[in-house]
Amino acid sequence: MSISEDSNPLFAGMSRTDITPVEDTFIVPKGGCALRLPDGTPGEKTVSKKVLDPVEARVLVLKSSETSLAIVTVDVVLFSSEKVIAEAKEKWGVKHVILSCTHTHSSMVPRGMCPSPEGWGAWEGLTDDLAIALKWPTFSEDPWYAATEDKIIAAIGEAMGNLFPARIAGGKEHFTSKYMAHNRRLVKADGSVTMMWDNPDRLPTAPIDPSIGVIKVIDGSGEARALLVHYACHPVGLMDCPVISRDFPGAMCDYVESELGEQCMAMFLQGAMGDMDPYDMRFVDEAGFNLMRQAGISLGQGALKVAENLKPRPGKKTEAIEIREDHVTVPFRDHDKTLIFSMLSILINDSFAMINIAGEPFIQHQLDLTDLSPVPMTLLLGTADSGSWTPHGGCIPTVQAGKEGVYGVTNSFVAVETGSILVRQAVATLKELIHSRREPAANQP
């Protein structure tokens, strides 16, 4: 039986769209990122940046008879949009959307997602949930942001128009590379912590997650049509260089597509990279660009090794997808107010799962989720928004890191127990989804 002959198959569709900004419409502040501040911001200068490689939004839609999901990877530092999520449902009937930022620091941050020109540190004084503090309607006053919203909405519609019967498989394997990644919080023998942004000597650090997760979408002829690659590392190699670039996630996608053919679209899913960096960064010349590309190629080679062994479930002609949205309340760090994270738990075939966190979780949270999850492969997607609540929770450290301090803690605004709260909720939801699927089967005569 072919996939198309099955009575209730999974359908998939893909699309992509160029979201590269006009070169003379963004500024380069001290942090290296192309933050889009209001025109005429005092002390800031508009700087033209060379486009090293165009930035994109890539869309994979998965649709069953019961639910639908659009996974959108966006080559920006941060991106969140109530409009995209609402219109995906209203225009195209897509029930759930994840806006998963690759977090490349050589791309854009929407104007307004930094509460003030001072940058990330301004979040330290927040007393309201970002869903309240940020003025969403003013985001669309930025022509680039408004155009990007419209392009993504159209791309989701295009993917829905390109649906084909599909199978899906996922796997995770050990991955090491001479390019990445290390924990940038170097804990010394006395317990103190020093920030080690790059690591040219390849010193061992901990914790890290030396694994790569891969999801492969296959059509009726057995061809790979989409390959999603999950890894946790900050794309900061080019952040001090005056270029727009996808950084290593883009190089990874280009390599995978060159190997698998133009019919297959590659996507990078960012993991819990809150304290993870590549060994080398701050490239400013062609030699540095090539090193960044090699990092992406290395990741792509690791992904293809995993993908070689990925097969759909034997004896099955349908794929089971369950999705639940939780609104999780967590405390602020320094006062008694709370904020809310919208978090999707996505279970596929009881064998692999994804959860999203709209922030930058430390890698230990990813390791904890792996250990505690009832699902063999569970991927934590960082900087990934899915709802109308907190669009970006900033750095999400561990309780231990909270005792140690320094960057990632001092510039965070959520309580140090936030990551543990989110992980526990994800684990509980996945257990409930598994139980709800198995209970009807157990009751059948």
Beta strands, then each sheet from edge to edge (+ up, - down):
strand 1: 10-18
strand 2: 34-35
strand 3: 50-51
strand 4: 56-63
strand 5: 68-74
strand 6: 96-101
strand 7: 108-109
strand 8: 164-174
strand 9: 180-183
strand 10: 185-187
strand 11: 193-195
strand 12: 211-218
strand 13: 224-231
strand 14: 243-244
strand 15: 265-270
strand 16: 276-278
strand 17: 321-331
strand 18: 338-348
strand 19: 352-356
strand 20: 360-361
strand 21: 377-381
strand 22: 384-385
strand 23: 395-396
sheet 1: 15+ 13+ 12- 8+ 1- 4+ 5- 6- 22+
sheet 2: 2+ 7+
sheet 3: 3+ 14+
sheet 4: 9+ 16-
sheet 5: 10+ 11-
sheet 6: 17+ 18- 19+ 21+
sheet 7: 20+ 23+
end
